[in-house]
């Protein structure tokens, strides 16, 4: 039986397993890093600061009753601008649970960036979600403006810390990947680059009108049955574009050339897949700050067991693509 976009997110005994649209499988513990995941690194932060509580957010504003934490690395200095990375979870799982899988916090400590992993709104089924695109994932049509919410987080972090305005990045997983594209469409003046794992952009390309180029990386498995590589319909029957169409649309938005070609670079991102299974392709002729790449994970499913190279590869792409 096919599970659909709400596939549960679990940690298998043999390694790190992500089905980035779900929750913890009943009877298992919350996801933690395993032997096949990126090694756990000690992180001594200056602070993990809880902000945007109801008392500190403007009455009626998008941050009201939606608190979030900011991880501040020990290397932070108010006089030196620092990058900001936001991790967007999949449907049915919290930002904290997603962090326990991808372990960006110790990377933030090591490499020196501010880090936020906020939570979407819960639907009547108790599933956190992002109201992202025409396909995903507001199945109850709740009046939620997550684009405004995430923009408000960025602006409040900027008001509190010295954020480098040319290095604001999003990494989204499944529903979070859809939301990353939404943010790049709506707030291209702020977002330098996004990475989407098993996501897609708007089906109706006319609904995305970015004001500036945004660098985009889509990572997608060819055997993904929940958000199929070739596009299709998500669990609630709404269609979405293929991975190839998604990056082609963004190449058009950014003003790249029409052709996407293999770079010759192959990566080993899937621990259970043979060899260097991930093919890296990109569009030529993209403007500064507007790179577009597709990493095709041959045989990769929506439930993917990652190698330790995965999270560092995501961060490397983001940091290689600041705004000009």
N, C-alpha and C positions, 0 to 999 in steps of 0.2 A: 504493500500500500504506500503510495506516494505521500510524503508528509506535507509538502507545500511550504509556503514562505515562513510558516511559524515553526519550522524544524527546530528541535531543541538544541541548545548549546550545551555541550558536555565536555568533560575532560576524560578521555579514554585512559585506561591503565597503561596502554602502550605509548601514549604521547599526547600532545596538545591537539585537541580536535575542536574545530569551530564550525557551527552551523549558524551563522551569524544573525539569525532572525529569531532566536528562541530564548528559552529560560533553562534553568538547571533541571536536569532530568530527575523526577521524583526518585528518592532512595539513594541519590548520590550526593556527594559534598559539592559545595560551590567550587567552580573551576579554579585550579591552582596550577602553577607551572610544574612540568614533569621532566623526566630525564631527556626527552626529545625536544623539549621546548627550549627557548633561550635561557641560559643559566641565570638564576636569580642573582642580582647584584645588590650589595648593600647600598642604601641611599640615605644620607644624612642631610635632610633638607633644612633650609633656613626655617621654613614653615609650611604647613598645609593649612591654608587660610580659608575659612568658610565665609562666604560673602553673599550679598543679594538676598538676605532674609527679608521677610515681610516688613520688618521694622526699618531696614535700611534702604529698601527699594521704593521708588516713587509710588504713591498710591495709584492703583489701577494700571501701572506700567507693566511691561512684559516680564520683568523679573519678580514681580510680586508673587509670593508663596512658591517660588521655584529657586531654592537655594542651590549653590554649587560650591565646590572647593577649588582653590587655586594651589597647585604645587609650586613652591618657590625654591629653586635649588640653592645650595649653600654658596654658590659662586655669584649669586645675584648682587649687583651693585646699582643703586639708584641712578648713578651717573652714566651707566653704560646700557644702551638699548639691548634688549634680549628678545629672541624669537618667542612666539606663542604658538603652541600646538593644541588643537582641540580634537579629542577622540569622540566619535559619535557611534553609540552602540547600535546593535541590531534590535529588531522587534522582540519584546518579551524579556529583555535582560537589562540590567542596570549598567550605568557607566562604570561603577566600581567593579562589577563582575567582569566587564569587558577589559578593564585595566588588569585584572588578575590573569587574564589570558595573554594579552599582548605585552604586558610589562613595559609600558612606556615610561613609567615614573623613574625607574633606575636609569634609563637612558637619558631622561631629562636632567637628572643629577650629574651624570657623566659628561654630557655634551653641553649643558647649560641652556635650558629653555624653560619658560613658564608653561604650565601644562594644566588643562582642564578636561574632565570627562563628565559632562553634565548628563542629566536624565531627561528623557522625553516624558510626556504626559501619559498617565495610565488610562487605558480604555476601560469600558465596563467589564471586560474579562480580566482586568488586573494586569494587562500587558503594557509596559512602557513602549511608546512608539513615537516616531517623528512624522509630522504632517508634511510630507516632502513634495511629491509630484502627483501628476494625474494618475499614476499607477499605485503609489505606495505612500503611507500605509494606514490612512485614516478611515478604517472600515466602518466606523460609526458616525462619520461626518461630524466630529466634534469641532467646535469653533476654536481651534488652536492655531496660533500664528507662530510657528517655530522659527521661521525666518527672522521675525522681529526679536524673538527671545534670544537667539544665538547672536544676532547683531548687538543686542543690548549687553550680553556677556562680554563680547569683544570690547565694546566701548567702556564698560565698567572696569575691566582689567587694564585697559589703556589709561584710564583715569587714576588707577591705583598704583600701577607699576610702570616702569619705563619700557614699553613694548616697542620693538623695532617695527615701524609701520610697513616695511617692505618684506617682513618675514612673518606673516600670519598664515598658518597652515591648518588644514582639516584632513583628518583620516577617518573615513566612515566605512562601516561594515554592513553590507546588505541594506536594510532600511536606512542605516546611517550613511551608506554610500549614496543612496538616492538623495538623502538630505544634504550631503556634501555638494552634489551637483546643484541642488536648489540654491544653496548659499553662494556658489560660484556664479550662478545666473543673477541672483538678486543683489549681491554685494561684491561685485568684481573689483570695485574700487578699494576694497579692504583685503580681499583674499588673494594671496600670492599663488598658492598651489593647493591642489587637493589630491588625495589618493582614495579611490573607491575600490573596495574588495567586494565583488559580487553585487554590484549596484547597477544603476542605469540612469540616464538623464531623462528629461521630459520626452514623452512620445510625440507630442506636438511641439516641434522645434521652434515654432513661432512664440511659444510661451517663455522662452529663454532669450533675454536681450542683455547680455553682459555689456557693461559700459567700458570695460578694459579687458585685455587678454588675461587669462588665468591658466597656469600650467595644470595639466590634467594627466593623471595616470589611472587607467582602469586595469585591475587585476582580476582575471576571471577564468574559471575552470571550464573546459570544454564538455565535461560530463555533469555539470551543475543541473540538477533536476528541479530545483526550487526557483532559481532565477536563471533560466536557461541561457547559455552563451549566445544562442541564435535568436533570443527574444521570445516573446509569447505572452502568457497571461499569468499574473500572480494569483495567490489563493482566492482573492475576492473577485476574480474575473476581469481585472483591469489590465489591458495590454501595455507592454513596455518594449522599448527598442532593444536590438541586439547589442552585444559588446562592440562589434564593428561599427554599427550605426551610431552608437553613443560617441565613440571617439571621432568618427567622421563629422558628426554635427559640431563637436567642439573644435575640430580643425577648421571648419567653416567659420564659426564664431570668431576664432582667434586670427583668421586671415592666413592660415598655413597653405602650403601647396596641396593639390588634390590627392596625392598618392601617399599611401602608408607602405613602408618597406621594412623588411627584417634588418636589424642592425648587425646580425651575426653573433650577438651576445645571447648566451643561454644561461639560465640560473637554476639552481637546485633549491626550490622553495617547498616542494612537497616531499615529506619524509617517507611516505609510503609509495611514492611513484619512482620508477626507474630512471636513473641518470639525471642529466640536467634537463628537466622536463618543461621548463618555462621559456618560451620564446619571447624576446623583446623586439617589438617593432615600433616605429615612430614615423610621424609625418615630417617631411622636409619643408623648408621654407617658412617655418613658424617665426613670428616676431619674438624679440626679447621678452621674456615673461609669459610666453604663450606656447610652451612645448606641449605636445600631445603624444602620449605613448599608450600602447596596449601590451600588457604582459599576459600571454596566453598560456595557461597551465594545462598542458596536454593530459587528459584523463582526470583532471581535478574536479572534484564534486563540490557541492555546497558545504559538505562536511569535510574539511581539509586538515590533514595532519601536517603541521608546519615544521620546517627545519629551523635551526637557530639563526639562520640568515634572514628570516622573513622580516622581523621588526627592524633590524638595522638597515635593510634594503629600502623599506618604506621611508624611514627617516632620511636616508641618504638622498632619495629622490626629492623629497620636500625641500631639504636644505640646499640642494643644487639649483633650485628654481625660485629665487627671491624675485620680487618685483624689480624692474630696472630703475 
